[in-house]
Amino acid sequence: MRMRRKPKLDNRIERCGHLLVAEPENLCGRWLDEFPYSELFVELGCGKGLFTVDMAMGNPEILFVGLERISNVLVIALERAERSGLNNIRFLNRLADDLTKIFTAGEVSRIYINFCDPWPANRHKKRRMTGQRFLELYKQVLQPGGEIHFKTDDFPLFEFSQKEFHRCGFILSDNAFDLHEDSNTGVMTDYEIKFRELGMPIYRFVARIDDQAQGTGNKNEGF
């Protein structure tokens, strides 16, 4: 079922137009020249922007770029960022599939994947944002030592993602099977706040590429 278009959507997006990069391909390889910050962090599927805005607020030296394909949701993120008055944040109405058109090799320091669609049916496996097709894209834009921070409420997706990242040459750390068990929440997304209120466990890990470890066998606990 298609989501009904929000009233005055185009006008609302236009009012926040300085935070939306309409042609990000033109900035490929030049993001930190155009925006003079120390590093570039990207959130894929940023939703209503709570996580992106809070992270940008707490890290004023870093440029945060949020990708969101649904305009009805993106406008809320834009308006939230507009109210914050932040300068170190930009949004793109794009898919993760476009990453290598938007960022050049080694341009991104960190990628966040928060509560992506689990696509549970096996026939939809290629659509999972933690599957090999996407992991190869992330490798192309991440700088050496760059990280991917992943959170989900879906345990089968968590297990699948651990195995897939490991198989594709990533080293995993900070594995959590109940992130909020010790009240160590960190910055949360809109979804995460709801899940925590419902008492649902949140699964998390951090992944990075270690060139020396690739092809040398498993060095991760739990595999």
C-alpha positions as a Markdown table, in Angstrom:
| # | Residue | x | y | z |
|---|---|---|---|---|
| 1 | Met | 0.0 | 0.0 | 0.0 |
| 2 | Arg | 1.5 | 3.3 | -1.1 |
| 3 | Met | 1.9 | 6.0 | 1.6 |
| 4 | Arg | -0.3 | 9.0 | 1.1 |
| 5 | Arg | 1.7 | 12.1 | 0.1 |
| 6 | Lys | 1.9 | 14.7 | 2.9 |
| 7 | Pro | 0.1 | 18.0 | 2.4 |
| 8 | Lys | 2.3 | 20.8 | 1.0 |
| 9 | Leu | 5.2 | 18.3 | 0.9 |
| 10 | Asp | 7.1 | 20.1 | -1.9 |
| 11 | Asn | 6.8 | 23.5 | -0.1 |
| 12 | Arg | 8.0 | 22.0 | 3.2 |
| 13 | Ile | 11.0 | 20.4 | 1.5 |
| 14 | Glu | 11.8 | 23.6 | -0.3 |
| 15 | Arg | 11.9 | 25.6 | 2.9 |
| 16 | Cys | 14.7 | 23.3 | 4.1 |
| 17 | Gly | 16.3 | 23.2 | 0.7 |
| 18 | His | 19.7 | 24.3 | 2.0 |
| 19 | Leu | 20.0 | 21.0 | 3.9 |
| 20 | Leu | 19.0 | 18.8 | 1.0 |
| 21 | Val | 21.7 | 18.1 | -1.6 |
| 22 | Ala | 19.8 | 17.6 | -4.9 |
| 23 | Glu | 22.7 | 16.5 | -7.1 |
| 24 | Pro | 25.2 | 14.8 | -4.7 |
| 25 | Glu | 27.1 | 13.2 | -7.6 |
| 26 | Asn | 28.6 | 16.7 | -8.2 |
| 27 | Leu | 30.2 | 16.5 | -4.8 |
| 28 | Cys | 31.7 | 13.0 | -5.3 |
| 29 | Gly | 35.3 | 13.2 | -4.0 |
| 30 | Arg | 34.8 | 16.8 | -2.8 |
| 31 | Trp | 32.5 | 16.6 | 0.2 |
| 32 | Leu | 35.1 | 17.7 | 2.8 |
| 33 | Asp | 36.3 | 20.4 | 0.4 |
| 34 | Glu | 32.8 | 21.8 | 0.1 |
| 35 | Phe | 32.0 | 21.3 | 3.8 |
| 36 | Pro | 35.2 | 21.8 | 5.9 |
| 37 | Tyr | 34.8 | 19.2 | 8.6 |
| 38 | Ser | 37.3 | 16.6 | 9.8 |
| 39 | Glu | 35.4 | 13.5 | 8.8 |
| 40 | Leu | 32.3 | 12.3 | 6.9 |
| 41 | Phe | 29.8 | 9.9 | 8.5 |
| 42 | Val | 26.8 | 8.5 | 6.6 |
| 43 | Glu | 23.5 | 7.1 | 7.8 |
| 44 | Leu | 21.6 | 4.8 | 5.5 |
| 45 | Gly | 17.9 | 5.0 | 5.8 |
| 46 | Cys | 17.9 | 7.9 | 8.3 |
| 47 | Gly | 14.1 | 8.0 | 8.6 |
| 48 | Lys | 12.8 | 11.0 | 10.6 |
| 49 | Gly | 16.4 | 12.0 | 11.4 |
| 50 | Leu | 16.5 | 11.9 | 15.2 |
| 51 | Phe | 19.7 | 9.8 | 15.2 |
| 52 | Thr | 21.4 | 11.9 | 12.5 |
| 53 | Val | 20.5 | 15.2 | 14.2 |
| 54 | Asp | 21.5 | 14.1 | 17.7 |
| 55 | Met | 24.8 | 12.7 | 16.4 |
| 56 | Ala | 25.6 | 15.9 | 14.5 |
| 57 | Met | 24.7 | 17.9 | 17.6 |
| 58 | Gly | 27.1 | 15.9 | 19.7 |
| 59 | Asn | 29.9 | 15.9 | 17.1 |
| 60 | Pro | 30.2 | 19.4 | 15.6 |
| 61 | Glu | 33.5 | 18.6 | 13.9 |
| 62 | Ile | 32.0 | 15.8 | 11.8 |
| 63 | Leu | 29.8 | 16.1 | 8.7 |
| 64 | Phe | 26.8 | 13.9 | 8.8 |
| 65 | Val | 25.0 | 12.9 | 5.7 |
| 66 | Gly | 21.6 | 11.0 | 5.9 |
| 67 | Leu | 20.1 | 9.1 | 3.0 |
| 68 | Glu | 16.4 | 8.5 | 2.9 |
| 69 | Arg | 14.4 | 7.5 | -0.1 |
| 70 | Ile | 10.8 | 8.2 | 1.2 |
| 71 | Ser | 10.1 | 11.9 | 0.8 |
| 72 | Asn | 7.2 | 11.8 | 3.3 |
| 73 | Val | 9.7 | 10.7 | 6.0 |
| 74 | Leu | 12.6 | 12.8 | 4.7 |
| 75 | Val | 10.7 | 16.0 | 5.2 |
| 76 | Ile | 10.4 | 15.3 | 8.9 |
| 77 | Ala | 14.2 | 14.8 | 9.1 |
| 78 | Leu | 14.8 | 18.1 | 7.2 |
| 79 | Glu | 12.5 | 20.0 | 9.5 |
| 80 | Arg | 14.1 | 18.5 | 12.6 |
| 81 | Ala | 17.6 | 19.5 | 11.4 |
| 82 | Glu | 16.3 | 23.0 | 10.4 |
| 83 | Arg | 15.0 | 23.6 | 13.9 |
| 84 | Ser | 18.3 | 22.5 | 15.4 |
| 85 | Gly | 20.2 | 25.1 | 13.5 |
| 86 | Leu | 23.0 | 22.7 | 12.7 |
| 87 | Asn | 25.4 | 23.3 | 9.8 |
| 88 | Asn | 27.2 | 20.0 | 9.9 |
| 89 | Ile | 24.3 | 17.9 | 8.5 |
| 90 | Arg | 23.0 | 17.3 | 5.0 |
| 91 | Phe | 20.3 | 14.9 | 3.5 |
| 92 | Leu | 20.0 | 13.0 | 0.3 |
| 93 | Asn | 16.8 | 11.6 | -1.3 |
| 94 | Arg | 18.7 | 8.6 | -2.5 |
| 95 | Leu | 19.1 | 4.8 | -2.1 |
| 96 | Ala | 22.2 | 3.0 | -0.7 |
| 97 | Asp | 22.6 | 1.6 | -4.2 |
| 98 | Asp | 23.9 | 5.0 | -5.3 |
| 99 | Leu | 26.7 | 5.2 | -2.8 |
| 100 | Thr | 29.6 | 4.8 | -5.2 |
| 101 | Lys | 28.1 | 7.5 | -7.4 |
| 102 | Ile | 27.9 | 9.9 | -4.5 |
| 103 | Phe | 31.2 | 9.2 | -2.6 |
| 104 | Thr | 34.6 | 8.3 | -4.0 |
| 105 | Ala | 36.9 | 5.6 | -2.7 |
| 106 | Gly | 37.9 | 6.2 | 1.0 |
| 107 | Glu | 35.8 | 9.3 | 1.4 |
| 108 | Val | 33.6 | 8.0 | 4.2 |
| 109 | Ser | 34.9 | 7.3 | 7.7 |
| 110 | Arg | 31.8 | 5.6 | 9.1 |
| 111 | Ile | 28.5 | 4.2 | 8.0 |
| 112 | Tyr | 25.4 | 3.7 | 10.2 |
| 113 | Ile | 22.7 | 1.1 | 9.4 |
| 114 | Asn | 19.9 | 1.4 | 12.0 |
| 115 | Phe | 16.9 | -0.9 | 11.9 |
| 116 | Cys | 16.8 | -1.6 | 8.2 |
| 117 | Asp | 14.1 | -3.7 | 6.6 |
| 118 | Pro | 15.0 | -7.3 | 7.4 |
| 119 | Trp | 13.4 | -8.7 | 4.2 |
| 120 | Pro | 12.8 | -12.1 | 5.9 |
| 121 | Ala | 11.8 | -14.1 | 2.8 |
| 122 | Asn | 14.7 | -15.9 | 1.3 |
| 123 | Arg | 13.8 | -14.7 | -2.2 |
| 124 | His | 14.4 | -11.1 | -1.0 |
| 125 | Lys | 17.9 | -11.9 | 0.4 |
| 126 | Lys | 19.6 | -9.6 | -2.1 |
| 127 | Arg | 17.6 | -6.6 | -0.8 |
| 128 | Arg | 19.1 | -6.9 | 2.7 |
| 129 | Met | 21.4 | -3.9 | 3.4 |
| 130 | Thr | 23.8 | -6.2 | 5.2 |
| 131 | Gly | 24.1 | -8.6 | 2.3 |
| 132 | Gln | 27.1 | -9.1 | 0.1 |
| 133 | Arg | 25.9 | -6.9 | -2.7 |
| 134 | Phe | 25.7 | -3.9 | -0.4 |
| 135 | Leu | 28.8 | -4.8 | 1.7 |
| 136 | Glu | 30.9 | -4.6 | -1.5 |
| 137 | Leu | 29.6 | -1.0 | -2.1 |
| 138 | Tyr | 30.4 | 0.0 | 1.5 |
| 139 | Lys | 34.0 | -1.3 | 1.1 |
| 140 | Gln | 34.4 | 1.0 | -2.0 |
| 141 | Val | 33.6 | 4.2 | -0.2 |
| 142 | Leu | 35.0 | 3.5 | 3.3 |
| 143 | Gln | 38.4 | 4.7 | 4.2 |
| 144 | Pro | 41.0 | 2.3 | 5.5 |
| 145 | Gly | 40.0 | 1.4 | 9.1 |
| 146 | Gly | 36.5 | 2.8 | 8.4 |
| 147 | Glu | 33.6 | 1.3 | 10.4 |
| 148 | Ile | 30.0 | 0.2 | 9.9 |
| 149 | His | 27.8 | 0.5 | 13.0 |
| 150 | Phe | 24.7 | -1.8 | 12.8 |
| 151 | Lys | 21.6 | -2.0 | 15.0 |
| 152 | Thr | 18.5 | -4.1 | 14.6 |
| 153 | Asp | 15.6 | -5.5 | 16.6 |
| 154 | Asp | 15.4 | -8.5 | 14.3 |
| 155 | Phe | 17.5 | -11.4 | 15.6 |
| 156 | Pro | 17.5 | -13.5 | 12.4 |
| 157 | Leu | 18.8 | -10.5 | 10.5 |
| 158 | Phe | 21.4 | -9.9 | 13.2 |
| 159 | Glu | 22.7 | -13.5 | 12.8 |
| 160 | Phe | 22.6 | -13.3 | 9.0 |
| 161 | Ser | 24.5 | -10.0 | 9.1 |
| 162 | Gln | 27.2 | -11.3 | 11.5 |
| 163 | Lys | 27.9 | -14.2 | 9.1 |
| 164 | Glu | 27.7 | -12.0 | 6.0 |
| 165 | Phe | 30.1 | -9.3 | 7.3 |
| 166 | His | 32.5 | -11.9 | 8.4 |
| 167 | Arg | 32.4 | -13.8 | 5.1 |
| 168 | Cys | 33.1 | -10.5 | 3.3 |
| 169 | Gly | 36.3 | -9.7 | 5.2 |
| 170 | Phe | 35.0 | -7.6 | 8.0 |
| 171 | Ile | 36.2 | -7.9 | 11.7 |
| 172 | Leu | 33.4 | -7.6 | 14.2 |
| 173 | Ser | 33.5 | -6.0 | 17.6 |
| 174 | Asp | 31.2 | -4.6 | 20.3 |
| 175 | Asn | 28.6 | -7.4 | 19.8 |
| 176 | Ala | 25.6 | -6.8 | 21.9 |
| 177 | Phe | 22.6 | -9.1 | 22.3 |
| 178 | Asp | 20.7 | -6.6 | 24.5 |
| 179 | Leu | 22.2 | -3.2 | 24.0 |
| 180 | His | 20.1 | -1.5 | 26.6 |
| 181 | Glu | 20.5 | -4.1 | 29.3 |
| 182 | Asp | 22.9 | -1.9 | 31.2 |
| 183 | Ser | 21.2 | 1.3 | 30.2 |
| 184 | Asn | 24.0 | 2.1 | 27.9 |
| 185 | Thr | 21.8 | 3.4 | 25.2 |
| 186 | Gly | 23.9 | 6.0 | 23.4 |
| 187 | Val | 22.1 | 8.0 | 20.7 |
| 188 | Met | 18.8 | 6.3 | 19.7 |
| 189 | Thr | 16.6 | 6.4 | 16.7 |
| 190 | Asp | 12.8 | 7.0 | 16.8 |
| 191 | Tyr | 12.2 | 3.2 | 16.3 |
| 192 | Glu | 14.7 | 2.4 | 19.0 |
| 193 | Ile | 13.0 | 4.5 | 21.6 |
| 194 | Lys | 9.7 | 2.7 | 20.9 |
| 195 | Phe | 11.4 | -0.7 | 21.0 |
| 196 | Arg | 13.1 | 0.1 | 24.3 |
| 197 | Glu | 9.7 | 1.2 | 25.8 |
| 198 | Leu | 8.3 | -2.2 | 24.8 |
| 199 | Gly | 11.2 | -4.0 | 26.5 |
| 200 | Met | 12.4 | -5.4 | 23.2 |
| 201 | Pro | 16.2 | -6.3 | 22.9 |
| 202 | Ile | 18.3 | -4.4 | 20.5 |
| 203 | Tyr | 21.2 | -6.2 | 18.7 |
| 204 | Arg | 24.3 | -4.3 | 17.7 |
| 205 | Phe | 27.8 | -4.7 | 16.3 |
| 206 | Val | 30.6 | -2.7 | 14.8 |
| 207 | Ala | 32.4 | -3.9 | 11.7 |
| 208 | Arg | 35.6 | -2.8 | 10.1 |
| 209 | Ile | 37.8 | -4.1 | 7.3 |
| 210 | Asp | 41.1 | -5.6 | 8.3 |
| 211 | Asp | 43.1 | -6.3 | 5.1 |
| 212 | Gln | 45.6 | -8.6 | 7.0 |
| 213 | Ala | 42.8 | -10.6 | 8.4 |
| 214 | Gln | 41.0 | -11.3 | 5.1 |
| 215 | Gly | 41.4 | -14.8 | 4.0 |
| 216 | Thr | 43.2 | -15.9 | 7.1 |
| 217 | Gly | 40.4 | -17.7 | 8.8 |
| 218 | Asn | 38.0 | -16.7 | 11.6 |
| 219 | Lys | 39.2 | -14.5 | 14.4 |
| 220 | Asn | 35.8 | -13.6 | 15.8 |
| 221 | Glu | 34.2 | -15.2 | 18.8 |
| 222 | Gly | 30.9 | -16.9 | 18.2 |
| 223 | Phe | 31.5 | -18.1 | 14.6 |
